[in-house]
Amino acid sequence: MSRSFAPLRSVAMAVSRRPAAVAAAAAPRAVPRYAQRWYSTEGSAELSVEELNKKVAELESAKAEAEKKSTDLEAKSKELEKDILYHKAEIQTLNRRVADERAKASEYAITSFARNLLGTSDVLTTALKHVPKPLEPGSPLEQLHNGVEMTQKAMYKTFQEAGVTKMDLKKGTVFDPNLHEATFQIPKEVAGPKEGGGEWGAGEVVEIAKEGWMIGTRVLRPAQVGVTQIE
């Protein structure tokens, strides 16, 4: 009977010992000091604040630099606008000068030719003045007169297209040395009746020998006139 219970006793003893072993295994073990690692939450917080301050300073510096560049670009833009306006004004002035020079060159080019044609115009004018009036309708003289008159009108039209115009000069006009050339002077007492009545003044045109002509704003040929005596 004593032998049969021996195995049970060994099992009971093993069971009684197991909780102690488990407890010993579960107990915390001591860690050596050299293996321990210490962390400081305070130090990490200080580093992040420093980094944030550094980032803010960098952003502010970048913002100031961007504002400076923007100001510089705005100033350069205004300078460029001034330059553009200045160059536009220069171009307009140059275009006006070129147009004026072209007009003058065109006037000078036809001046000699037009002046030569004025002699022909004078011949036609003289011929028309010396045709006796009145003209018999249908007569050869009338036909000749009409032909000369048409030729003169065609010549005047050609002159006008080239910028050559006749001076608007009438008897009684005050003599102008810039436009007229006095070929003779007579006392106003012998000048005869004045058109429109009244008395002759000193230096007034009493006779037009040759018409005056202009080319543009310049005198192509001064009018040759007789005037009352200039006192």
C-alpha positions in Angstrom: 0.0 0.0 0.0 2.8 2.4 0.7 4.4 1.9 -2.7 1.2 2.7 -4.6 1.0 6.2 -3.2 4.6 7.2 -3.9 4.0 8.5 -7.5 1.1 10.6 -6.4 3.3 12.3 -3.8 5.9 13.3 -6.4 3.3 14.8 -8.6 1.9 16.8 -5.7 5.2 18.1 -4.9 5.9 19.1 -8.5 2.5 21.0 -8.6 3.2 22.8 -5.4 6.6 24.0 -6.7 5.3 25.3 -10.1 3.6 28.5 -8.9 6.7 29.6 -7.2 8.7 29.1 -10.4 6.1 31.0 -12.4 6.1 33.8 -9.9 9.9 34.0 -10.0 9.8 34.2 -13.8 7.2 36.9 -13.8 9.0 39.1 -11.3 10.8 42.1 -12.8 14.5 41.7 -13.4 17.0 44.3 -12.4 18.5 46.1 -15.4 22.1 47.2 -15.2 22.7 51.0 -15.1 24.9 51.0 -18.2 22.0 49.5 -20.2 19.5 52.1 -19.1 18.6 55.0 -21.6 17.3 58.3 -20.2 14.9 60.6 -22.3 14.3 64.2 -21.6 10.9 65.5 -22.9 11.9 69.0 -21.8 15.0 69.1 -24.1 13.0 67.9 -27.2 10.3 70.6 -26.5 13.0 73.3 -26.5 14.5 72.0 -29.8 11.1 72.2 -31.6 10.6 75.8 -30.4 14.0 76.8 -31.7 13.3 75.1 -35.0 9.9 76.9 -35.2 11.6 80.3 -34.4 14.2 79.6 -37.1 11.5 78.7 -39.6 9.6 81.9 -38.8 12.8 84.0 -39.1 13.5 82.4 -42.5 10.0 83.1 -43.7 10.1 86.7 -42.6 13.5 87.1 -44.3 12.1 85.6 -47.5 9.0 87.8 -47.3 11.2 90.9 -46.8 13.3 89.9 -49.8 10.2 89.3 -51.9 8.8 92.7 -51.0 12.1 94.3 -51.9 12.1 92.5 -55.3 8.5 93.5 -55.9 9.4 97.2 -55.1 12.4 97.0 -57.4 10.3 95.5 -60.2 7.6 98.1 -59.8 10.2 100.9 -60.0 11.7 99.3 -63.1 8.3 98.9 -64.6 7.6 102.6 -64.2 11.0 103.5 -65.7 10.2 101.2 -68.7 6.8 102.9 -69.1 8.5 106.3 -69.1 11.0 105.1 -71.7 8.2 103.7 -73.9 6.3 107.0 -73.8 9.5 108.9 -74.5 10.3 106.7 -77.5 6.7 106.9 -78.8 7.0 110.7 -78.7 10.3 110.5 -80.5 8.8 108.3 -83.2 5.9 110.6 -83.7 8.2 113.6 -83.9 10.4 111.7 -86.4 7.3 110.8 -88.5 6.2 114.4 -88.6 9.7 115.5 -89.6 9.8 112.9 -92.4 6.4 113.9 -93.6 7.5 117.6 -93.7 10.7 116.8 -95.5 8.8 114.7 -98.0 6.4 117.6 -98.6 9.2 120.1 -99.0 11.1 117.8 -101.3 8.0 117.3 -103.4 7.5 121.1 -103.5 11.1 121.7 -104.5 11.0 119.0 -107.2 8.1 120.7 -109.0 9.1 124.4 -108.3 11.3 124.8 -111.3 8.8 123.0 -113.6 5.9 125.0 -112.3 7.8 128.3 -112.6 8.5 127.6 -116.2 4.8 126.9 -116.9 3.8 130.2 -115.4 5.2 131.9 -118.5 2.8 129.9 -120.6 -0.1 130.8 -118.2 0.8 134.4 -118.6 0.6 134.1 -122.4 -2.8 132.6 -122.2 -4.0 135.3 -119.8 -2.7 138.1 -122.0 -4.3 136.5 -125.1 -7.7 136.3 -123.3 -7.4 140.0 -122.2 -6.8 141.2 -125.7 -9.7 139.5 -127.4 -12.2 142.2 -128.4 -15.6 142.1 -126.6 -18.3 141.2 -127.2 -17.7 138.1 -129.2 -20.1 137.1 -132.0 -21.7 133.8 -131.1 -20.6 131.0 -133.3 -17.7 133.0 -134.8 -14.2 131.5 -135.3 -12.9 134.1 -132.8 -15.4 132.9 -130.1 -14.4 129.3 -130.7 -10.7 130.3 -130.4 -11.4 132.2 -127.3 -13.3 129.3 -125.7 -10.5 126.9 -126.6 -7.8 129.2 -125.0 -10.0 129.6 -121.9 -10.5 125.8 -121.6 -6.7 125.3 -121.9 -6.1 127.9 -119.2 -8.6 126.2 -116.8 -7.0 122.8 -117.4 -3.6 124.3 -116.6 -5.0 125.9 -113.4 -6.4 122.5 -112.4 -3.1 120.9 -112.9 -1.4 123.6 -110.9 -3.9 123.1 -108.0 -3.3 119.3 -107.9 0.4 120.0 -107.6 -0.1 122.5 -104.7 0.4 125.6 -106.9 -2.3 128.2 -106.3 -2.9 131.8 -107.6 -2.8 134.6 -105.1 -6.1 136.2 -104.3 -5.1 139.7 -105.3 -7.5 142.6 -106.2 -7.1 146.3 -107.0 -7.1 148.3 -103.8 -5.1 145.7 -101.9 -2.4 147.2 -99.6 1.0 146.5 -101.0 2.9 143.6 -99.2 6.6 143.4 -100.0 6.6 139.7 -99.0 4.0 138.9 -101.7 4.2 141.7 -104.2 6.8 143.2 -106.5 6.1 146.9 -107.3 7.0 147.6 -110.9 6.0 151.3 -110.8 4.4 153.9 -108.6 1.9 156.6 -109.5 0.4 159.5 -107.5 -3.0 158.6 -106.2 -4.5 161.7 -107.8 -3.9 160.2 -111.3 -4.8 156.6 -110.4 -8.3 157.0 -111.6 -11.6 156.0 -109.9 -11.3 153.3 -107.3 -13.5 150.2 -107.6 -16.2 150.4 -105.0 -15.8 154.1 -104.6 -13.7 156.0 -102.1 -10.2 157.5 -102.4 -7.0 155.7 -103.0 -4.7 155.3 -100.1 -0.9 155.3 -100.1 0.7 152.0 -101.3 -2.4 150.4 -102.7 -2.4 148.2 -105.8 -3.8 150.0 -108.9 -2.6 147.6 -111.6 -1.8 143.9 -111.8 0.8 143.2 -114.5 1.4 139.5 -113.6 -0.5 137.3 -111.2 1.3 136.1 -108.1 1.6 132.3 -107.4 2.1 130.2 -104.2 3.4 126.7 -103.9 2.2 125.3 -100.6 2.9 128.1 -98.1 5.9 129.5 -100.1 5.9 132.2 -102.7 6.5 130.7 -106.1 6.4 134.1 -107.9 5.5 137.5 -106.4 2.7 139.4 -108.1 4.0 142.2 -110.3 1.9 145.3 -109.5 1.7 149.0 -109.9 0.9 150.9 -106.7 0.0 154.4 -105.6 2.9 156.4 -104.4 4.0 155.4 -100.9 4.4 158.5 -98.7 
